[in-house]
Amino acid sequence: MNVVLEIGTKNYLDDLLCIKKHLSHMETLVGCHASYTLSEPSSKFGWTFFKLEFKSNLQISISEKFSDTLLKYQLNDESQTFAKFMGDYFLSRGCNVKINPVN
């Protein structure tokens, strides 16, 4: 099953570049390539929203590589845990975005 996250940003172009850069780094780190897709953006109230879909091979590889870190989040739902982890990952690398799981 592919994980889908909704990304919200106030600076679409800069944050999109930041996300792509750090997803590329993550793909290299876990040995996956071309493992995500981005939807077309839509804007509301000064925010731009788009969806980031992880193919299952990337999501599984990230979950395995960072299993110890993911355990620290202690959230009930696996998709919420993954979304929180990716949000923190992007934030720590300068991507000023808000992330929510899409069910």
ZAPA-449190 format. One record per residue (C-alpha): y, x negated, z negated; residue number from 0; residue in one letter. Coordinates in pm, 1 decimal. Layout:
N
{py->Y, px->X, pz->Z, k->NUM, r->a}
...
! end
This chain:
103
{py->0.0, px->0.0, pz->0.0, k->0, r->m}
{py->341.2, px->-134.8, pz->96.0, k->1, r->n}
{py->610.2, px->-149.7, pz->-173.3, k->2, r->v}
{py->951.0, px->-11.4, pz->-72.9, k->3, r->v}
{py->1269.5, px->-91.3, pz->-262.8, k->4, r->l}
{py->1612.0, px->64.9, pz->-214.8, k->5, r->e}
{py->1886.2, px->-197.2, pz->-219.9, k->6, r->i}
{py->2245.9, px->-107.4, pz->-306.0, k->7, r->g}
{py->2533.2, px->-347.1, pz->-241.7, k->8, r->t}
{py->2911.4, px->-347.3, pz->-225.0, k->9, r->k}
{py->2914.9, px->-649.3, pz->8.3, k->10, r->n}
{py->2649.8, px->-574.8, pz->270.2, k->11, r->y}
{py->2679.1, px->-872.1, pz->505.1, k->12, r->l}
{py->2692.2, px->-1141.2, pz->235.5, k->13, r->d}
{py->2415.7, px->-985.3, pz->27.5, k->14, r->d}
{py->2195.9, px->-922.9, pz->332.8, k->15, r->l}
{py->2220.4, px->-1291.6, pz->424.2, k->16, r->l}
{py->2144.7, px->-1387.2, pz->62.5, k->17, r->c}
{py->1840.4, px->-1157.7, pz->49.7, k->18, r->i}
{py->1701.7, px->-1283.9, pz->380.7, k->19, r->k}
{py->1748.7, px->-1645.8, pz->273.0, k->20, r->k}
{py->1567.9, px->-1598.3, pz->-56.7, k->21, r->h}
{py->1293.4, px->-1379.3, pz->90.0, k->22, r->l}
{py->1229.0, px->-1656.0, pz->341.0, k->23, r->s}
{py->1202.0, px->-1901.9, pz->53.6, k->24, r->h}
{py->965.1, px->-1665.5, pz->-129.7, k->25, r->m}
{py->748.9, px->-1623.7, pz->182.3, k->26, r->e}
{py->720.7, px->-2000.5, pz->213.5, k->27, r->t}
{py->639.6, px->-2034.1, pz->-155.6, k->28, r->l}
{py->350.4, px->-1786.3, pz->-139.7, k->29, r->v}
{py->234.3, px->-1868.2, pz->214.5, k->30, r->g}
{py->325.7, px->-1542.1, pz->390.5, k->31, r->c}
{py->543.9, px->-1495.2, pz->697.1, k->32, r->h}
{py->707.3, px->-1191.7, pz->863.9, k->33, r->a}
{py->600.1, px->-990.3, pz->561.5, k->34, r->s}
{py->889.2, px->-750.7, pz->508.4, k->35, r->y}
{py->1110.0, px->-510.9, pz->702.1, k->36, r->t}
{py->1464.6, px->-387.7, pz->645.3, k->37, r->l}
{py->1590.6, px->-39.7, pz->732.2, k->38, r->s}
{py->1923.2, px->43.7, pz->890.2, k->39, r->e}
{py->2204.0, px->57.3, pz->631.7, k->40, r->p}
{py->2393.9, px->368.3, pz->526.8, k->41, r->s}
{py->2719.9, px->373.9, pz->333.4, k->42, r->s}
{py->2840.6, px->606.8, pz->56.1, k->43, r->k}
{py->3130.0, px->573.7, pz->-188.4, k->44, r->f}
{py->3191.7, px->203.7, pz->-118.4, k->45, r->g}
{py->2822.3, px->111.7, pz->-148.9, k->46, r->w}
{py->2582.1, px->26.6, pz->130.1, k->47, r->t}
{py->2215.8, px->119.4, pz->87.5, k->48, r->f}
{py->1911.0, px->6.2, pz->279.5, k->49, r->f}
{py->1539.4, px->-13.5, pz->223.3, k->50, r->k}
{py->1335.7, px->-330.9, pz->189.7, k->51, r->l}
{py->966.0, px->-279.3, pz->260.4, k->52, r->e}
{py->721.2, px->-546.6, pz->150.3, k->53, r->f}
{py->395.6, px->-563.1, pz->340.4, k->54, r->k}
{py->102.8, px->-562.6, pz->102.9, k->55, r->s}
{py->15.1, px->-929.9, pz->162.2, k->56, r->n}
{py->359.2, px->-1044.8, pz->42.3, k->57, r->l}
{py->369.1, px->-807.9, pz->-254.8, k->58, r->q}
{py->18.8, px->-910.4, pz->-365.8, k->59, r->i}
{py->96.7, px->-1280.4, pz->-320.3, k->60, r->s}
{py->417.9, px->-1252.1, pz->-524.0, k->61, r->i}
{py->238.0, px->-1054.3, pz->-795.8, k->62, r->s}
{py->-36.6, px->-1317.7, pz->-817.2, k->63, r->e}
{py->199.9, px->-1615.9, pz->-809.2, k->64, r->k}
{py->430.0, px->-1471.9, pz->-1077.8, k->65, r->f}
{py->173.5, px->-1274.7, pz->-1281.0, k->66, r->s}
{py->282.0, px->-1435.4, pz->-1610.2, k->67, r->d}
{py->645.3, px->-1345.5, pz->-1549.3, k->68, r->t}
{py->562.3, px->-989.0, pz->-1443.0, k->69, r->l}
{py->369.3, px->-934.0, pz->-1767.3, k->70, r->l}
{py->687.7, px->-1001.1, pz->-1965.7, k->71, r->k}
{py->862.3, px->-694.8, pz->-1822.7, k->72, r->y}
{py->627.3, px->-451.1, pz->-2000.4, k->73, r->q}
{py->717.7, px->-150.2, pz->-1787.1, k->74, r->l}
{py->473.5, px->138.9, pz->-1743.3, k->75, r->n}
{py->483.6, px->154.4, pz->-1366.2, k->76, r->d}
{py->379.4, px->-132.2, pz->-1136.5, k->77, r->e}
{py->644.4, px->-47.8, pz->-874.7, k->78, r->s}
{py->920.4, px->-45.0, pz->-1140.3, k->79, r->q}
{py->798.3, px->-379.9, pz->-1274.5, k->80, r->t}
{py->799.4, px->-529.2, pz->-923.5, k->81, r->f}
{py->1145.8, px->-383.8, pz->-852.3, k->82, r->a}
{py->1285.9, px->-525.2, pz->-1177.8, k->83, r->k}
{py->1134.9, px->-866.6, pz->-1104.0, k->84, r->f}
{py->1277.0, px->-875.3, pz->-749.9, k->85, r->m}
{py->1615.9, px->-755.1, pz->-877.9, k->86, r->g}
{py->1624.9, px->-1038.3, pz->-1130.4, k->87, r->d}
{py->1503.1, px->-1284.1, pz->-865.4, k->88, r->y}
{py->1784.6, px->-1191.5, pz->-627.6, k->89, r->f}
{py->2048.9, px->-1174.5, pz->-901.9, k->90, r->l}
{py->1958.6, px->-1522.3, pz->-1028.5, k->91, r->s}
{py->2012.7, px->-1653.3, pz->-675.1, k->92, r->r}
{py->2357.0, px->-1500.7, pz->-627.1, k->93, r->g}
{py->2266.2, px->-1174.4, pz->-453.9, k->94, r->c}
{py->2476.5, px->-909.6, pz->-627.6, k->95, r->n}
{py->2255.8, px->-607.1, pz->-555.9, k->96, r->v}
{py->2105.2, px->-312.3, pz->-739.9, k->97, r->k}
{py->1738.6, px->-239.8, pz->-674.5, k->98, r->i}
{py->1531.1, px->73.0, pz->-729.7, k->99, r->n}
{py->1170.9, px->145.6, pz->-631.5, k->100, r->p}
{py->1114.5, px->416.9, pz->-372.7, k->101, r->v}
{py->823.4, px->643.2, pz->-462.0, k->102, r->n}
! end
